[in-house]
Amino acid sequence: MEKTNKGALYGIGVGPGDPDLIPIKSIKILKTVDLIFAASSTKNRESRAVSIARTYIPDHTEVRILPFPMTKDKNEKMAYWQKNTQDILSEIDSGKNAAFLTLGDPLTYATYGYVLKYMKELAPDTSLVTIPGITSFQAASSSVNIPLVEGEESLLLISGVEGGDSIRKLSNHVDNIVIMKAYKNVQDICDALNENDLIEGSIGIRNCGMDNEEIINDVRKLVDNPPGYWTLVISKKKSLSSFNKKRQ
């Protein structure tokens, strides 16, 4: 990788969990950058994205974990985003090429999106290269052998953190729904699916792409057995029986 006076930042999505699903282009970049950044919560300093990509990271490459709080306090989040972006920028300005790792795709519900925003604001002349990654819902669709969309169907991608309100507002206008981050307010999510006659056409996936992946054919079971953070739901108006659902 050719060096210039100023380095470049590469946004890399490492996929849902299986290291074999990391794009070849991303692997090439991981082997040549000077520094790798990744996010963690402020409660720990671990990065699942780094763990997934570890086999492709040279031993001599520095890996730096940046804290990003999981809070609803917008001012606190912005302060961390700005500080972490400035830390990254200082390395780029010194001539280093760096990568920022995220799970899934770097521009789909990912911390890198916030870093990218502030990089553009603070240093618009910085070379920013984003490499797409496989999302958890794409991997989940493959895992259960159920198409996300067919023909002229539509697909709605939403976060489940705030419960089922988006399902109630939008489900009548789409054919298929993916509910990311279904670990919170799962009762309200199930209620919303049931209210809109979608509960029977829904399937849950925990820890997609990881060794402890689990398929939940009846998403109502998530209420009695609270899901972890890495849980999503695929919901289709079309009957799932035609897709030969996997069993738990």
C-alpha positions as CSV (number, residue, x, y, z in Angstrom):
1,M,0.0,0.0,0.0
2,E,1.6,3.2,-1.1
3,K,2.2,5.9,1.5
4,T,1.4,9.6,1.1
5,N,2.0,12.5,3.4
6,K,-1.5,11.8,4.8
7,G,-2.9,8.4,5.5
8,A,-6.3,6.9,4.6
9,L,-9.1,5.4,6.7
10,Y,-10.7,2.1,5.6
11,G,-14.1,1.2,6.9
12,I,-14.3,-2.6,7.0
13,G,-17.3,-4.8,7.8
14,V,-16.2,-8.2,9.1
15,G,-19.5,-9.8,8.6
16,P,-21.8,-11.5,11.2
17,G,-19.3,-13.9,12.8
18,D,-17.7,-16.4,10.5
19,P,-14.2,-15.2,9.5
20,D,-14.6,-16.9,6.2
21,L,-17.3,-14.4,5.3
22,I,-14.9,-11.4,5.5
23,P,-14.4,-10.0,1.9
24,I,-11.1,-10.7,0.2
25,K,-10.6,-7.0,-0.4
26,S,-10.9,-6.4,3.4
27,I,-8.4,-9.1,4.2
28,K,-5.9,-7.6,1.9
29,I,-6.3,-4.2,3.6
30,L,-6.1,-5.7,7.1
31,K,-2.7,-7.2,6.2
32,T,-1.2,-3.9,5.0
33,V,-2.6,-1.0,7.2
34,D,-0.4,0.4,10.0
35,L,-3.2,0.6,12.6
36,I,-6.6,-1.0,13.3
37,F,-9.4,0.7,15.3
38,A,-12.5,-1.0,16.6
39,A,-15.3,0.0,18.9
40,S,-16.4,-1.3,22.3
41,S,-18.8,-0.2,24.9
42,T,-17.5,1.9,27.8
43,K,-18.3,-1.0,30.1
44,N,-15.6,-3.3,28.5
45,R,-12.6,-3.0,26.2
46,E,-13.4,-6.1,24.0
47,S,-14.3,-6.0,20.3
48,R,-16.1,-9.0,18.7
49,A,-15.2,-7.5,15.3
50,V,-11.5,-7.8,16.2
51,S,-11.9,-11.3,17.4
52,I,-13.6,-12.3,14.1
53,A,-10.8,-10.7,12.0
54,R,-7.9,-11.7,14.3
55,T,-6.6,-14.5,12.0
56,Y,-6.0,-11.9,9.3
57,I,-4.3,-9.2,11.4
58,P,-0.5,-9.4,11.5
59,D,1.1,-9.7,14.9
60,H,3.0,-6.5,14.5
61,T,-0.1,-4.4,13.7
62,E,-1.4,-2.2,16.5
63,V,-5.0,-2.7,17.4
64,R,-6.7,0.1,19.4
65,I,-10.1,-0.3,21.0
66,L,-12.1,2.9,21.2
67,P,-14.9,3.3,23.8
68,F,-18.4,4.2,22.5
69,P,-21.1,4.4,25.2
70,M,-24.4,2.6,24.7
71,T,-26.6,5.5,26.1
72,K,-29.6,7.6,25.1
73,D,-27.8,10.7,26.2
74,K,-27.1,12.4,22.9
75,N,-24.6,14.9,24.2
76,E,-22.5,12.1,25.9
77,K,-22.5,10.1,22.7
78,M,-21.5,13.0,20.5
79,A,-18.6,13.8,22.9
80,Y,-17.2,10.3,22.5
81,W,-17.8,10.3,18.7
82,Q,-15.9,13.5,18.3
83,K,-13.0,12.6,20.6
84,N,-12.6,9.1,19.0
85,T,-12.7,10.6,15.5
86,Q,-10.1,13.1,16.4
87,D,-7.9,10.3,17.8
88,I,-8.2,8.5,14.5
89,L,-7.6,11.6,12.5
90,S,-4.4,12.4,14.4
91,E,-3.0,9.0,13.3
92,I,-4.1,9.6,9.7
93,D,-2.6,13.0,9.7
94,S,0.8,11.5,10.7
95,G,0.8,9.5,7.5
96,K,-0.6,6.2,8.8
97,N,-3.1,4.1,7.0
98,A,-5.8,2.8,9.4
99,A,-8.8,0.5,9.3
100,F,-11.9,0.8,11.4
101,L,-13.6,-2.6,12.0
102,T,-17.3,-3.2,12.5
103,L,-19.6,-6.2,12.6
104,G,-21.7,-6.8,9.6
105,D,-21.6,-4.0,7.1
106,P,-19.9,-0.7,8.1
107,L,-22.8,1.4,6.9
108,T,-25.7,-0.6,8.4
109,Y,-26.4,0.2,12.0
110,A,-22.7,0.5,12.6
111,T,-20.5,2.8,14.7
112,Y,-18.3,3.5,11.7
113,G,-21.2,5.6,10.2
114,Y,-20.8,8.1,13.0
115,V,-17.0,8.1,12.6
116,L,-17.4,8.7,8.9
117,K,-19.7,11.6,9.5
118,Y,-17.3,13.4,11.8
119,M,-14.3,12.6,9.6
120,K,-16.1,14.4,6.7
121,E,-16.8,17.4,8.9
122,L,-13.4,17.7,10.6
123,A,-11.2,16.7,7.7
124,P,-13.1,16.6,4.4
125,D,-9.8,16.1,2.4
126,T,-9.1,12.8,4.2
127,S,-9.1,9.7,2.0
128,L,-12.1,7.5,3.2
129,V,-12.6,4.1,1.7
130,T,-15.5,1.9,2.8
131,I,-15.5,-1.8,2.1
132,P,-19.0,-3.4,2.3
133,G,-19.6,-6.4,4.5
134,I,-22.2,-9.1,4.8
135,T,-24.9,-8.1,7.2
136,S,-26.3,-10.3,9.9
137,F,-29.8,-10.4,8.3
138,Q,-28.3,-11.5,5.0
139,A,-26.5,-14.3,6.8
140,A,-29.6,-15.1,8.8
141,S,-31.6,-15.4,5.6
142,S,-29.1,-17.8,4.2
143,S,-28.9,-19.8,7.4
144,V,-32.7,-20.5,7.4
145,N,-32.9,-20.7,3.6
146,I,-35.6,-18.1,3.4
147,P,-35.4,-15.3,0.7
148,L,-35.6,-11.8,2.1
149,V,-37.4,-10.5,-1.0
150,E,-38.7,-12.0,-4.3
151,G,-40.0,-10.4,-7.5
152,E,-41.6,-7.0,-6.8
153,E,-41.7,-7.5,-3.0
154,S,-40.5,-4.8,-0.6
155,L,-38.3,-5.0,2.4
156,L,-38.3,-2.9,5.6
157,L,-35.2,-2.8,7.8
158,I,-35.9,-1.5,11.3
159,S,-34.3,-1.4,14.8
160,G,-36.3,-3.1,17.6
161,V,-34.7,-1.1,20.4
162,E,-37.8,1.0,20.8
163,G,-40.2,-1.9,20.5
164,G,-42.9,-2.5,17.9
165,D,-44.0,1.0,17.0
166,S,-42.4,0.9,13.6
167,I,-44.0,-2.4,12.8
168,R,-47.4,-0.9,13.7
169,K,-46.8,2.1,11.5
170,L,-45.3,0.6,8.5
171,S,-46.1,-3.1,8.2
172,N,-49.2,-2.5,6.0
173,H,-47.0,-1.0,3.4
174,V,-44.4,-3.7,3.0
175,D,-44.1,-7.4,2.3
176,N,-41.1,-8.3,4.4
177,I,-39.6,-6.9,7.6
178,V,-36.2,-7.4,9.3
179,I,-36.1,-6.4,12.9
180,M,-32.5,-5.8,14.1
181,K,-31.6,-5.5,17.7
182,A,-34.6,-7.4,18.9
183,Y,-33.1,-8.0,22.3
184,K,-35.1,-5.1,23.9
185,N,-38.8,-4.7,24.3
186,V,-39.3,-8.2,22.7
187,Q,-42.8,-8.5,24.3
188,D,-43.9,-5.3,22.4
189,I,-42.3,-6.5,19.2
190,C,-44.2,-9.8,19.4
191,D,-47.4,-7.9,20.3
192,A,-47.0,-5.7,17.2
193,L,-46.3,-8.7,15.0
194,N,-49.4,-10.5,16.3
195,E,-51.6,-7.4,15.9
196,N,-50.6,-7.2,12.2
197,D,-51.0,-10.9,11.5
198,L,-47.3,-11.4,11.1
199,I,-46.4,-13.6,14.1
200,E,-46.8,-16.9,12.2
201,G,-44.7,-15.6,9.4
202,S,-41.8,-14.7,11.7
203,I,-38.6,-16.5,12.6
204,G,-35.9,-15.4,15.1
205,I,-32.2,-15.9,14.8
206,R,-29.8,-15.6,17.7
207,N,-26.0,-15.1,17.3
208,C,-26.2,-15.6,13.5
209,G,-22.9,-16.7,12.0
210,M,-21.4,-17.6,15.4
211,D,-20.7,-21.0,16.9
212,N,-23.8,-20.7,19.2
213,E,-26.2,-19.7,16.5
214,E,-29.8,-20.6,17.3
215,I,-33.0,-20.6,15.2
216,I,-36.3,-19.8,17.0
217,N,-39.2,-20.9,14.9
218,D,-41.8,-19.5,17.3
219,V,-40.7,-15.9,18.1
220,R,-43.1,-15.8,21.0
221,K,-40.6,-18.0,22.9
222,L,-38.2,-15.0,22.9
223,V,-40.5,-13.5,25.6
224,D,-40.0,-16.3,28.1
225,N,-36.3,-16.7,27.2
226,P,-35.1,-13.2,26.8
227,P,-32.8,-12.8,23.8
228,G,-29.2,-11.5,23.8
229,Y,-28.0,-8.5,21.9
230,W,-27.3,-10.4,18.8
231,T,-30.9,-11.3,18.0
232,L,-32.9,-10.4,14.9
233,V,-36.3,-11.4,13.5
234,I,-37.3,-11.9,9.9
235,S,-41.0,-11.5,9.3
236,K,-42.8,-12.3,6.0
237,K,-46.5,-11.9,5.0
238,K,-46.0,-15.0,2.9
239,S,-46.4,-18.2,4.8
240,L,-43.1,-19.6,6.0
241,S,-44.3,-23.2,5.6
242,S,-43.4,-23.1,1.9
243,F,-39.8,-22.4,2.8
244,N,-39.4,-25.5,5.0
245,K,-38.3,-23.8,8.2
246,K,-35.4,-25.2,10.1
247,R,-36.2,-26.7,13.5
248,Q,-34.6,-25.7,16.8
